[in-house]
Amino acid sequence: MTRALLLPVLLLLLVGAAPKPMLVPDVSQRSVEIQYSFAGAELLLFGAIVYPDGRPPKHPADIIVVLKGPSQSITMREKQKVAGIWLNATSAHFRSAPSYYAMASSRPIADIVDERTAAIYELGFGKLQLSPSSLNMTDEIERFQTGLVDLRRRSGLYIEAPATVEITDGVLYRARLPLPARVIVGTYTAETFLIQDGRVLAAAVREIEIHKSGFERFVAMAADDWSVLYGLVAIGFALLMGWAAGRIFRRE
């Protein structure tokens, strides 16, 4: 009787211990420098799928890559026209809105994962966990979140690129994602997900550092390290430029 009970348990342990596929990801640039002439860049996210037996399954798996920038705290305000004047009305505050979000997939997201899995891994604009801190009604929060996503999508900071990940021979993949000129400095994460039959089989992360260089870096460091002196210099420079402009126009 004891052996009969142990046999199913051993079988379950063996099945659970079966090796799973792995991802070996990489990016074309681990470091991006922002200078005065920076007009954006394009990142290549690529890698390989390593299967335990060295052979891909009969039904090929899907790949989703997500590139995220540092989170930001942001307040969205809605303006209303009162007596001919535009005034701030309702508002919503989000504690963790990604400054940049780009997602590419081998097929449309709805064909790869269900709503629950997409929400867990934040796959898609509608699944971003922005952590609203205000006490607005649910419909108001959704309206403000939609407005935030739309603003950043139009500025090139939020990108969805379905069916753009190329998979070669079931083991090699690559995707290209643009970095607009308006990205902020910080540590960005490139997440890769391997999905088969709606389940995430493997995931891997690579980090990308975006930082300023040259004169832009000096100005940023001065603003952080010597904020008072930086402010005084900025005010003095503005006054000097105003005085110079006044002298020039007075002569004319």
GICORLIN-V926037 format. One record per residue. RES is the residue in one small letter. PSI is psi in radians with two decimals (999 if undefined). D_LAST is the distance of its C-alpha to the last C-alpha in Angstrom with 2 decimals. Layout:
RES,PSI,D_LAST
RES,PSI,D_LAST
This chain:
m,-0.70,106.71
t,-0.75,104.31
r,-0.67,103.58
a,-0.58,103.00
l,-0.59,100.39
l,-0.52,98.67
l,-0.86,98.34
p,-0.61,95.71
v,-0.75,93.73
l,-0.69,93.74
l,-0.71,92.68
l,-0.68,89.73
l,-0.68,88.70
l,-0.72,88.91
v,-0.74,86.82
g,-0.46,84.22
a,0.06,84.08
a,2.37,83.49
p,2.51,80.52
k,2.76,77.30
p,2.73,74.62
m,2.72,71.69
l,2.39,68.04
v,1.52,66.43
p,2.85,62.68
d,2.94,59.68
v,2.70,55.95
s,-0.49,53.91
q,2.14,51.55
r,-0.26,52.61
s,2.30,49.16
v,2.21,45.72
e,2.36,42.57
i,2.05,39.22
q,3.13,36.20
y,-0.45,32.53
s,0.17,33.54
f,2.10,36.54
a,0.33,36.85
g,2.97,40.39
a,2.99,43.83
e,2.22,47.29
l,2.41,50.37
l,2.05,53.84
l,2.11,56.61
f,3.01,59.98
g,-2.91,63.46
a,2.65,67.17
i,2.11,69.88
v,1.95,72.97
y,2.57,76.14
p,-0.70,79.30
d,0.07,81.43
g,0.04,78.68
r,2.33,78.77
p,2.72,76.43
p,2.87,78.16
k,-0.72,79.23
h,1.91,76.64
p,2.52,73.30
a,2.95,71.34
d,2.73,67.76
i,2.35,64.72
i,2.27,61.85
v,2.41,58.91
v,2.19,56.51
l,2.11,53.36
k,2.49,52.06
g,3.08,49.13
p,2.53,49.18
s,2.64,49.96
q,2.64,47.44
s,2.19,47.86
i,2.50,45.87
t,2.16,45.78
m,2.27,45.35
r,2.48,44.28
e,2.27,44.80
k,2.50,42.47
q,2.57,43.87
k,2.03,42.30
v,2.05,43.48
a,0.67,42.55
g,0.06,39.60
i,2.34,38.29
w,2.11,38.80
l,2.66,40.70
n,2.28,42.46
a,-2.02,46.14
t,2.80,48.77
s,2.85,48.17
a,2.42,50.17
h,2.30,49.98
f,2.26,51.10
r,-0.45,52.03
s,1.13,52.29
a,2.18,50.17
p,2.31,49.77
s,-0.42,46.14
y,2.41,47.22
y,2.16,50.38
a,2.36,51.58
m,2.35,55.10
a,2.57,56.83
s,2.79,60.48
s,-0.42,63.07
r,2.96,63.88
p,2.47,62.56
i,-0.71,63.01
a,-0.41,65.35
d,-0.12,67.69
i,-0.82,67.79
v,2.83,68.16
d,3.10,69.08
e,-0.68,66.97
r,-0.83,68.49
t,-0.70,67.86
a,-0.66,64.28
a,-0.67,63.68
i,-0.74,65.27
y,0.13,63.08
e,0.96,59.93
l,1.69,59.97
g,2.71,57.43
f,-0.78,54.63
g,-0.15,57.15
k,0.08,59.09
l,2.34,56.38
q,1.63,57.46
l,-0.10,54.33
s,1.16,56.30
p,2.37,55.06
s,-0.12,55.39
s,2.94,54.89
l,0.54,57.79
n,2.82,56.58
m,2.74,59.11
t,-0.73,59.92
d,-0.59,58.41
e,-0.73,55.13
i,-0.77,55.01
e,-0.66,55.67
r,-0.75,52.92
f,-0.67,50.34
q,-0.72,51.64
t,-0.69,51.28
g,-0.72,47.70
l,-0.82,46.89
v,-0.72,48.54
d,-0.72,46.76
l,-0.79,43.29
r,-0.48,44.00
r,-0.72,45.70
r,-0.44,42.67
s,0.04,40.45
g,0.18,42.95
l,-0.33,44.38
y,2.18,47.75
i,2.35,49.65
e,2.23,53.15
a,1.35,54.54
p,2.61,58.18
a,0.61,60.44
t,-0.16,58.09
v,2.16,60.16
e,2.26,62.16
i,2.14,65.66
t,2.19,67.56
d,0.39,71.37
g,0.03,71.30
v,-0.46,70.24
l,2.38,66.74
y,2.77,63.66
r,2.63,59.92
a,2.56,56.91
r,2.29,53.16
l,2.36,50.69
p,2.55,46.87
l,1.93,44.68
p,2.91,41.27
a,-0.28,38.11
r,0.11,38.15
v,2.61,41.43
i,2.87,41.63
v,2.76,43.20
g,-2.98,46.85
t,2.15,50.36
y,2.57,51.15
t,2.28,54.74
a,1.89,56.13
e,2.39,59.40
t,2.31,61.92
f,2.32,64.84
l,2.12,67.98
i,2.29,69.58
q,2.18,72.99
d,0.70,74.57
g,-0.02,72.06
r,2.45,72.68
v,1.93,70.33
l,-0.56,72.44
a,2.71,69.98
a,2.60,66.49
a,2.68,64.34
v,2.42,60.96
r,2.56,58.47
e,2.55,55.37
i,2.24,51.91
e,2.20,49.34
i,2.10,45.66
h,2.80,43.40
k,2.68,39.95
s,2.88,39.53
g,-2.49,37.04
f,-0.63,33.87
e,-0.68,34.53
r,-0.70,37.94
f,-0.76,36.61
v,-0.76,34.17
a,-0.74,37.03
m,-0.68,39.45
a,-0.71,37.10
a,-0.57,36.61
d,-0.76,40.42
d,-0.59,41.61
w,1.12,39.04
s,-0.73,37.70
v,-0.86,36.75
l,-0.69,34.95
y,-0.74,33.26
g,-0.74,32.02
l,-0.72,30.70
v,-0.72,28.89
a,-0.73,27.38
i,-0.77,26.17
g,-0.71,24.79
f,-0.70,22.99
a,-0.74,21.48
l,-0.71,20.32
l,-0.76,18.85
m,-0.67,16.91
g,-0.73,15.67
w,-0.73,14.65
a,-0.73,12.85
a,-0.68,10.95
g,-0.71,10.09
r,-0.70,8.91
i,-0.81,6.69
f,-0.48,5.11
r,-0.64,5.40
r,-0.60,3.79
e,999,0.00
